[in-house]
Amino acid sequence: MTAEERRLSSDNAPLTRGDFKILMVEHEAKEEKSQLDQLKTFMSAFPGGDPLKHCEFHQAKIDAAQAEKRFWEIAQGKALEKGIEGIFGVLKIVFLLAVTTVAFKFGLKIPLFFGD
């Protein structure tokens, strides 16, 4: 019979130092098991139970987000830099196509750089 069972069976019986020691040992064993179970549950959240892999995963995501941000900042800068030049390039092509179309429509001969 454990100290707790004896204490519960007769509340009038005095609790001895030995009984108290047994109760504390049992309590500590239960607490240790509870803490180990909680630790096991907590560690199951990590891949393979390894928190370093979890940390590496998040660091890789952070690095990828920073690289993507740098890419878009550079791309935006280049687009703005080349944007006006590109717009004028497109307008130039559209203008040349319009002039060529009008010339052919009215039968005008346009000197071509690549031959007759």
C-alpha positions, 0 to 999 in steps of 0.5 A: 500500500502506497503512502497516499492510499494509506492516507486516503484510507484513514484520514485520522492516521498521522502522516509520518516523515517516511510517508511524506517522503514516499509521497514526494518521490511519487509526486516527483516521478509523476512530474518528471513523466509529465514533463517528458511527455510534454517535451516529446509532444513539443519536439514532435513539432520539428522535422525529425525532432530536430529544432535546427532543421526547423530553424534552417527552414525558416532561415531559408524562407527569410533568405528567399524572401529577401532575394525576391525583394531584391530581384523586384527592386532591381527589376523595377529600377531597370524597367523604369530606366528602360521604360521610356526608352522602350516606349519610344522604341515601340512608338518608332516601330509603330510609326515606321509601320504606319508610314510604310502602310500609307506609302504602299497604299498610295503606291509610293516607292520607299527605299529599302535598306536591304534591296529593291 
